[in-house]
Every structure is written in C-alpha cells, then in structure tokens.
Amino acid sequence: MAQHKSVIRQCRRSLRRNEVNKRNKSILRTKIKNLKTAIKNDDKEEAQKLLPETISIIDKSIKKNTIHRNKGNRYKSRLTRQAELINPSPAK
C-alpha cells in the first residue's frame, strides 16, 4: 500500500463508505423481500402498508448513491404494479 497521506485517508474513507453502503443495501433488500412475500401471499392490506415504507427506503438509497437512480425507479415501478395486481382470495 502507498504511504502517501492522502491515499491513507482515502482508504479509511472508502472503508467507512463501504460499511454505510452495506448497511443501507441490507435494509433495502429486507424491505423489498418483506413486500414481495406479502405480494406472493396475496395479502393486499399488508402490501399496501409496506409499499410506502419500501418506496421511501428506495428513494433514500437513491439519494445516498447506494443504488443507481434507474434501478431504484425500476424497483418502485415493478413493486407498485405487483401490489396493485393482487386479488385477495374470497373469504371462506
């Protein structure tokens, strides 16, 4: 590793940013997984409750440059469309 002060500082900064990005991506993946589970189980109420939270997390991830803007928009579009297409099964 180089011994320049600026390189050492940049390396430390890179490690810190890496941890922050890992944490943000983990939160994002968990929220998306929870929403997809609700969609798969045809739970429209749960999906409608989780959708705004998930979209908020996606927007925050875009703002923090954790994910690319187009990827975030693609997630939002697909999840919203899937949540709207849920037809709750008739009550027995």
N, C-alpha and C positions, 0 to 999 in steps of 0.2 A: 504494500500500500504506500502511496506517496506521502511525503512528510510535510507537504505544504499546509499551512494553517487553514486556508480556505477549503481545501479538499477534506480535511478532517471535520470541519464544521458542516460541510455539505453532506458528508457521510452520516453524521449524527442526525441532521435534519431529515435525511432520507429514511433513516430507521424509524424516527418518530412518525413521519407521514405514513410509512408503511403500516405501523400499528393502528393509526387512526383509520386508514382506509380499510384495513381488515375488519375492524370493529363495525364500521358503517356498512360494509358489504354483508357481514354476518347478520346484522339487524334486518337489512333489506331482504335477504334471502329467506329469513324466518317469516317475515310478514307475508311475502309472496307465497310461501309454502302454506301458511295458515289459510290464506284466501283461496288458494287452489283446492285445498282439502274441503273447504266449505262449499265450493262450486261443485266438486266431484260428488259430494254427499247430497246435492240438490237442496241445500239449506239456504234459501233465498234471504231470510232475515239475517242470518249470520254473515252472509256475503255482503249484504247491503251495509252492515255495521262495520265490517273490516275494510271495505273498499276505500272510504275517505282516509282512513289511517294509512293504508298501504300507499295510496297516491301521494299523501303528504311525505312519507318516507322516501318515495321515489324522487319527488321534487327536491327534497333536501340533499339526496345523494347526487343529483344533477348539479345542484348549486355548489356542492363541495368538490366537484370534479371526480367523484368516486366512480361514476359511470358516465358514459357519453350521453349527450342530450337526446340523440336519436334513439338510442337503446331504451332510455327512460320513457320516451314518448311511445315507443313500440309496446313496452310493458303495460303502460297505462291503457292504451287503446285495446289491447287484447284482453286484459283482465276485466275492463269495463264491459266489453262486448260479451264476454263469457258470463259475467254476473247478470247481465240483463236477459240472457237467453235461458236462465234457469226457470223451469216449470216445476213448481212444487208438486210432488205426488199427491193425489187426492187422499184426504183423511179417511181412515177406515173406521 
